[in-house]
Amino acid sequence: MALNYESVDFIKVLGERRSCRFYDPERAVEAEKIQAICQAARNASHMGNANCITVTQVTKQETKDEFTKIVSAFNIPMAKMAPVSLVFALDRDKWYNGLPIGLPILFKQGGVNPSHGWSMDNIENSTLPRLTTFPPEIVSYLLSCETGMAMASAQLMATALGLGSCCYAGQGPKIAEVLGFPDSAQFVWAMAIGYPGESVESMGWRERSPYGDIIYAEKFGTPAIADPAVDAELTALGMMGEPSALTPQRLADINAAATKMGLPTRTDENG
Ligand SMILES: Cc1cc2nc3c(=O)[nH]c(=O)nc-3n(C[C@H](O)[C@H](O)[C@H](O)COP(=O)(O)O)c2cc1C
């Protein structure tokens, strides 16, 4: 077993994470890597430590075949190519039944403390009665954020282990049926995992909104100012870079990967 992440630099991992849409379908993903990715998801932050996020591993061909039919149309090639899909779901029962376990443990372990107003009395007679009577739609809303946190950790672990990944959507109710979800569980998003069929260099840097357009100082809409020296340092560390273009090389890479998979090719930025 070799996870081989001793020399992986976390800041570089942040910079090398991409939504990868071509995979090597012939190269299986090692079981230990899948486990490490799922452990990263499991170790992400959970509200009240109730542990409401589930990951269903889709690896067997027969499950993949069924699953691939019920993902969004433009995700079908990815679902077919990626040797593994992780299906992230939230389970509201784990909120209603897990909070009364998780929150007291958090207190007993010293995670939350009287310094901040926590007590067993407060947990049992105030916090738990309030949180465990939230209606299901509110719980789903809260837990979808928690699922996103788990997915982010999973993606970063996949990157650190030399794997490509991409979140992808599907038909929630049908996915729930095929994978045997209980009524309390709700599909959130799937994640393709596999050895990449396109390189980080080729994928380049994806365009982002300018810093001040989305990062605000004190008041919503007031642009925060990014220090160019910090950005230069982050760039040198491999965390960020200039947005890339659809160069002839990128076009050739896309078409080589698409042709290999028997998928349509493209000619220019318009298609
Ligand atoms: C919650 C979420 C859902 C996404 N769903 C899809 C999807 O259904 N299909 C897809 O091809 N990409 C999907 N993506 C990938 C984004 O489109 C991707 O983040 C975007 O292309 C920016 O590229 P980057 O992730 O490589 O930085 C999703 C990303 C997130 C965070």
The ligand as an SDF file (V2000), in Angstrom:
LIG
                    3D

 31 33  0  0  0  0  0  0  0  0999 V2000
  -21.2530   21.8360   -6.4780 C   0  0  0  0  0  0  0  0  0  0  0  0
  -20.6280   21.7380   -7.8370 C   0  0  0  0  0  0  0  0  0  0  0  0
  -21.3140   21.1290   -8.8560 C   0  0  0  0  0  0  0  0  0  0  0  0
  -20.7540   20.9720  -10.1080 C   0  0  0  0  0  0  0  0  0  0  0  0
  -21.4330   20.2750  -11.0670 N   0  0  0  0  0  0  0  0  0  0  0  0
  -20.8270   19.9970  -12.2380 C   0  0  0  0  0  0  0  0  0  0  0  0
  -21.4700   19.1790  -13.2130 C   0  0  0  0  0  0  0  0  0  0  0  0
  -22.5990   18.7230  -13.0520 O   0  0  0  0  0  0  0  0  0  0  0  0
  -20.7830   18.9010  -14.3520 N   0  0  0  0  0  0  0  0  0  0  0  0
  -19.5320   19.3880  -14.6020 C   0  0  0  0  0  0  0  0  0  0  0  0
  -18.9730   19.0930  -15.6640 O   0  0  0  0  0  0  0  0  0  0  0  0
  -18.9120   20.2010  -13.7000 N   0  0  0  0  0  0  0  0  0  0  0  0
  -19.5170   20.4950  -12.5260 C   0  0  0  0  0  0  0  0  0  0  0  0
  -18.8700   21.2610  -11.5810 N   0  0  0  0  0  0  0  0  0  0  0  0
  -17.5220   21.7900  -11.8690 C   0  0  0  0  0  0  0  0  0  0  0  0
  -17.5310   23.2920  -12.1160 C   0  0  0  0  0  0  0  0  0  0  0  0
  -18.2280   23.5720  -13.2840 O   0  0  0  0  0  0  0  0  0  0  0  0
  -16.0750   23.7540  -12.1070 C   0  0  0  0  0  0  0  0  0  0  0  0
  -15.8060   24.0390  -10.8030 O   0  0  0  0  0  0  0  0  0  0  0  0
  -15.7670   24.9430  -12.9600 C   0  0  0  0  0  0  0  0  0  0  0  0
  -15.6980   24.4410  -14.2520 O   0  0  0  0  0  0  0  0  0  0  0  0
  -14.4820   25.6450  -12.5550 C   0  0  0  0  0  0  0  0  0  0  0  0
  -13.3800   24.8020  -12.7630 O   0  0  0  0  0  0  0  0  0  0  0  0
  -12.4160   24.2480  -11.6320 P   0  0  0  0  0  0  0  0  0  0  0  0
  -13.2230   23.4760  -10.6500 O   0  0  0  0  0  0  0  0  0  0  0  0
  -11.4740   23.3760  -12.4060 O   0  0  0  0  0  0  0  0  0  0  0  0
  -11.7300   25.3830  -11.0030 O   0  0  0  0  0  0  0  0  0  0  0  0
  -19.4520   21.4730  -10.3550 C   0  0  0  0  0  0  0  0  0  0  0  0
  -18.7710   22.1390   -9.3230 C   0  0  0  0  0  0  0  0  0  0  0  0
  -19.3380   22.2640   -8.0750 C   0  0  0  0  0  0  0  0  0  0  0  0
  -18.5780   22.9700   -7.0010 C   0  0  0  0  0  0  0  0  0  0  0  0
  1  2  1  0
  2  3  1  0
  2 30  2  0
  3  4  2  0
  4  5  1  0
  4 28  1  0
  5  6  2  0
  6  7  1  0
  6 13  1  0
  7  8  2  0
  7  9  1  0
  9 10  1  0
 10 11  2  0
 10 12  1  0
 12 13  2  0
 13 14  1  0
 14 15  1  0
 14 28  1  0
 15 16  1  0
 16 17  1  0
 16 18  1  0
 18 19  1  0
 18 20  1  0
 20 21  1  0
 20 22  1  0
 22 23  1  0
 23 24  1  0
 24 25  2  0
 24 26  1  0
 24 27  1  0
 28 29  2  0
 29 30  1  0
 30 31  1  0
M  END
$$$$
